[in-house]
Amino acid sequence: MARRRSPARLVVALSIAAVLAIFLLYTSLAGGATPSLEPGELKGRAGQVTLSGKVVGSVQDREKARTTGMRFRLRDIEGAGSVRVFYRGSVPDLFKPDRHVYLKGELKNGTFVAQPDSLVTKCPSKYAPKGAGESSSGA
Amino acid sequence: MPELGRAALVLALGLALYATVAGGYAAWRRRRRLALSAQNALLAAFAATVVAAAVLLSALVRHDFSFTVVAQTTSTDLPLAYTISAFWGGQAGSLLLWLLVLTGYGAAAVALGRRAGRDVIAWVVPLLGAVCVFFAFLLVGVASPFATQVAPAEGAGMTPSLQNPYMLAHPPLLYLGYVGLTIPWAFAMGSLLAGRADERWIVATRRWTLAAWTFLGVGQLLGAHWAYEEVGWGGYYAWDPVENAALMPWLAATAFLHSVLIQEKRGMLKVWNMLLVVGAFLLSLFGTFLTRSGVVNSIHSFTQSSIGPWFLFFICVVTAFSLALLFRRLPLLRTKTRLESLVSREATFLYNNLLLVALCLTILWGVVFPIVSEAVRGEAVTVGPPYYNFFLRVFGLPLLLLMGIGPLIAWRRAGLRSVGRIFVAPFGIALAAGLLLLAFGAGSSIPGLVAYTFSAFVLASIALEFIRGTRARRALGSSSWPAAFSSLVGRNRRRYGGYVVHAAIVMLAIGVAGSSAYGTVREAKLQPGQSMRVADYTLVYRGVEERQGANAREVRARLAVSRDGRDLGELAPGKNHYRVEGETANEVGIRSDLLTGEDLFVIADEFDSDGAAYFKVFVKPLVNLIWLAGLVFILGSLIAFWPDGREGRRLAVRYEPGAARA
């Protein structure tokens, strides 16, 4: 008759897996995790978030972005929600109306105040069809 | 012309379908002639795909804008090399490249994989055929590269950042890697379907796995170099989901390449190896799903497309099929041998596997966390680089250490005395290196110092292993030291190729630690004539100049660079303004010191109308070791890959005693 394996090993393995899972969950929440929202989801929201959306309308004071800051409006990529954004810092070359961008920051008095130098323009990539906010091709 | 392309794809779909159905029936009923016919159908599917690819390539080269793909990704003034690279620049074209590689690999693997046994090959054909059916179906029914339109006078052009030599090689190499992982999966499943429990499928696919793994690794390094040079943010890896998509299958394949050694030597870990090979294949599919579905936010603009649900469906089918088959064949995979000691080579390989898989799963968790959090909390939460960097240290540093321990420790059981004797020298060298680095100020980053000390340990272990082996070969009669060294490597290419790859990973670790933990960055707005100082460098801004390039207006800042009063020449960072695309792209200025491996990296971020410019300057110690590691990695892989007649004979004796005698 075959020797039965001790369940102790299974218990130990499962315990290690459970500890690792909890550790993973905890660090994923503490590891710089931020809610990722679009303008339409910002209403009544406090604290730091990552905001993504499409630049619409004209960009004000772009040339002053590094010094006094620039203003523009960001809209949901597919929805209708939008928010006014204040940003100060380096502006990526690809930044322009109709682009998809990301910023970190928080909502203050109805304006999304972005962290300095947090503006990231999506890299136009190969699987995006032309007209979807990006030009085609890519990485 | 588009009709020919469409017809070729429909034919490829039909042939792949035949290979699946007829091949499956032939394998089940053991019909040899029908199995051969299915095998030929796979080869014919490759030929049909070659025709389809030739049609698309011809349309690209002729700037035939009636092809939607051509009009969307090229323009008439785009240089020829980039026009050709537009083949994989669109979704449909990249899927066609995938099918081309898959059918080509499939036909070659079946023809060359006789070692796996005829019964296994009979099952491999329908399995590969089924994967081909999926991709051919996508190309025929969902995303055709042969969609046409009224030809516009000019194409939309190619995104400027992709007009970079690295982009000519990075995507195809990744595809060669992703698709290559299909082959070991198909042989593993074929082996299970044939009811075999031996290691023949591993032997038959070892080089396929190694090739896929090498392509994936080199492809990622080229992508990192492209990001470093072209994207102009001063880094090379951003832990973006799209980047992680290629890293995860590479990690799983790394674990697999190590654990198969234990199965070959000790007959252990059979189920684990099956799980790893299934995992690596699924992760390659998952990576493709990620990049094409838009389910997670990425800095790369991969938007929602109709192709995502198809991929998800296919991943579910492959997962269910593979796990069900594995579960059904579990009794076959039971091993008689057991781990005898926690201090043995197989044990260290097992620790290596657990760490690699843990790192892979951690990254996977970070990638899917936004999806999970949205499902649970109704809000997508993304994890940032601190999360990934933390786990890279937690799992990566012990992995680095194990690279120095694993290859030197004895199989089965290692006594403490022998362990002490083997490791006293590498340990002493590592300790000395750590203390020396501490004295030179490397203690400003503890993870960096630990990484360097461990790296010294691994390099010392590898060097001593080469010295010991060469000395032994010389004692056995080699006439000279070079002859003894050559004989040593030639007689065990897999082992010594592996050591060279380990050296490459150590170089990579040193480069990453140096450039990230000990780098310097400064920003300044300069008027012509003004200067700035960064680390030991002095940069004097001499002014702006403009010139007309092939398809862009090039604006460059001229910066005179010196270090400690010694003139080092000029750097010219700036921007290219692309007319057709209506885009602007950063062109960074890089001065590499090949002696120290350090880079001076300059971004000219903005130009004012009065001639002033904003500069962002990085000094990145040892960063060039990362790229050099790529070359060493290729060298090591080639050594391990190189055919070895002795190995063939050994395997023939092991699995086909009759054939060996003949």
Chai-1 contact restraints between the chains, C-beta under 6 A:
chainA,res_idxA,chainB,res_idxB,connection_type,confidence,min_distance_angstrom,max_distance_angstrom,comment,restraint_id
A,L24,B,W365,contact,1.0,0.0,6.0,A-B,restraint_1
A,S28,B,F369,contact,1.0,0.0,6.0,A-B,restraint_2
A,S28,B,V383,contact,1.0,0.0,6.0,A-B,restraint_3
A,S28,B,Y387,contact,1.0,0.0,6.0,A-B,restraint_4
A,G31,B,V383,contact,1.0,0.0,6.0,A-B,restraint_5
A,G31,B,P386,contact,1.0,0.0,6.0,A-B,restraint_6
A,G31,B,Y387,contact,1.0,0.0,6.0,A-B,restraint_7
A,G31,B,F390,contact,1.0,0.0,6.0,A-B,restraint_8
A,G32,B,G384,contact,1.0,0.0,6.0,A-B,restraint_9
A,G32,B,P386,contact,1.0,0.0,6.0,A-B,restraint_10
A,G32,B,Y387,contact,1.0,0.0,6.0,A-B,restraint_11
A,A33,B,V381,contact,1.0,0.0,6.0,A-B,restraint_12
A,A33,B,V383,contact,1.0,0.0,6.0,A-B,restraint_13
A,P35,B,E379,contact,1.0,0.0,6.0,A-B,restraint_14
A,P35,B,V381,contact,1.0,0.0,6.0,A-B,restraint_15
A,S36,B,N297,contact,1.0,0.0,6.0,A-B,restraint_16
A,S36,B,A380,contact,1.0,0.0,6.0,A-B,restraint_17
A,S36,B,T382,contact,1.0,0.0,6.0,A-B,restraint_18
A,S52,B,N297,contact,1.0,0.0,6.0,A-B,restraint_19
A,S90,B,D605,contact,1.0,0.0,6.0,A-B,restraint_20
A,D93,B,T584,contact,1.0,0.0,6.0,A-B,restraint_21
A,D93,B,N586,contact,1.0,0.0,6.0,A-B,restraint_22
A,H100,B,S301,contact,1.0,0.0,6.0,A-B,restraint_23
A,V120,B,I299,contact,1.0,0.0,6.0,A-B,restraint_24
A,K122,B,I299,contact,1.0,0.0,6.0,A-B,restraint_25
A,K122,B,S301,contact,1.0,0.0,6.0,A-B,restraint_26
A,C123,B,I299,contact,1.0,0.0,6.0,A-B,restraint_27
A,C123,B,H300,contact,1.0,0.0,6.0,A-B,restraint_28
A,P124,B,T159,contact,1.0,0.0,6.0,A-B,restraint_29
A,P124,B,S301,contact,1.0,0.0,6.0,A-B,restraint_30
A,S125,B,H300,contact,1.0,0.0,6.0,A-B,restraint_31
A,S125,B,S301,contact,1.0,0.0,6.0,A-B,restraint_32
A,S125,B,F302,contact,1.0,0.0,6.0,A-B,restraint_33
A,K126,B,G89,contact,1.0,0.0,6.0,A-B,restraint_34
A,Y127,B,Q91,contact,1.0,0.0,6.0,A-B,restraint_35
A,Y127,B,R292,contact,1.0,0.0,6.0,A-B,restraint_36
A,Y127,B,F302,contact,1.0,0.0,6.0,A-B,restraint_37
A,A128,B,S301,contact,1.0,0.0,6.0,A-B,restraint_38
A,A128,B,T303,contact,1.0,0.0,6.0,A-B,restraint_39
A,K130,B,Q72,contact,1.0,0.0,6.0,A-B,restraint_40
A,K130,B,A156,contact,1.0,0.0,6.0,A-B,restraint_41
A,A132,B,T303,contact,1.0,0.0,6.0,A-B,restraint_42
A,E134,B,S301,contact,1.0,0.0,6.0,A-B,restraint_43
A,S135,B,T159,contact,1.0,0.0,6.0,A-B,restraint_44
A,S136,B,Q72,contact,1.0,0.0,6.0,A-B,restraint_45
A,S136,B,T73,contact,1.0,0.0,6.0,A-B,restraint_46
A,S137,B,T73,contact,1.0,0.0,6.0,A-B,restraint_47
A,S137,B,G89,contact,1.0,0.0,6.0,A-B,restraint_48
A,S137,B,M158,contact,1.0,0.0,6.0,A-B,restraint_49
A,S137,B,T159,contact,1.0,0.0,6.0,A-B,restraint_50
A,S137,B,L162,contact,1.0,0.0,6.0,A-B,restraint_51
A,G138,B,T159,contact,1.0,0.0,6.0,A-B,restraint_52
A,G138,B,L162,contact,1.0,0.0,6.0,A-B,restraint_53
A,A139,B,H300,contact,1.0,0.0,6.0,A-B,restraint_54
